[in-house]
Amino acid sequence: MIAIKDNIAQVELQITAACQQAHRKPDEVTLLAVSKTKPIEMLEQAYQAGQRHFGESYVQEAVDKIIALQGNPDITWHFIGPIQTNKTKLIASHFSWVHSIDRIKVAKRLNEHRSNQDTPLNICLQVNISGEISKSGVLPHELPALLEFIETCEHLCLRGLMAIPEKNASQASFMQMQQLFLALKVQYPTMDTLSMGMSDDLQLAINAGSTLVRIGSAIFGARG
Ligand SMILES: *Cc1c(COP(=O)(O)O)cnc(C)c1O
């Protein structure tokens, strides 16, 4: 059995070390445990170890887990996967956060489906920083139009930006995200989250001001 608890402790040590190296405070960085494809029992172990933020990428799988774990209302669920418009209702009704918004149509649907809840949906806009054709996310020059629309969505709360830099991306790509984030934050004061950093690029992300790292395999083991 994988010792989830030990893995989380190890990742927290890595975050602390990365923060020290970047002259930042570890409490500025939230650990999101990415549990996609992993069984409920592993999420329960992580919960027992004190983990409260969980990230999922596949809607139906995620909804099943959220329902199974609804006895633990202090869990915060984050949707981080690609979004099909026909899944926006399920996402808006089960998650507190969505990191992967990259087009107006999806924002519009999420806003509509959230209207019957007391709290707005926290959102990050996914930016395609590496400019790869295959990756989802808005290109930086497309952000203003999307932001202008988001401002009209009363059931969405704009919290920040998300990026998945390409494998072996340079520190410069991460810094580019930081520049974008800092510039937009001035204009949009609800922005406080830069969602960046995975198991293999934690240090580069934290150097560049990431406030939330999304860690899967280092906690739950490799995915099949
Ligand atoms: C799967 C996934 C992660 C976690 O990746 P690991 O390399 O397992 O840490 C982070 N972010 C997103 C968007 C993912 O889909």
The ligand as a Gaussian input file, in Angstrom:
#p B3LYP/6-31G(d) Opt

LIG

0 1
 C       -3.056000      15.519000     -13.730000
 C       -2.892000      16.973000     -13.523000
 C       -2.005000      17.478000     -12.546000
 C       -1.142000      16.598000     -11.670000
 O       -0.042000      16.142000     -12.385000
 P        1.133000      15.288000     -11.681000
 O        2.228000      15.333000     -12.673000
 O        0.592000      13.925000     -11.440000
 O        1.475000      15.985000     -10.414000
 C       -1.952000      18.849000     -12.381000
 N       -2.690000      19.679000     -13.128000
 C       -3.535000      19.241000     -14.077000
 C       -4.323000      20.221000     -14.866000
 C       -3.658000      17.882000     -14.306000
 O       -4.509000      17.446000     -15.255000

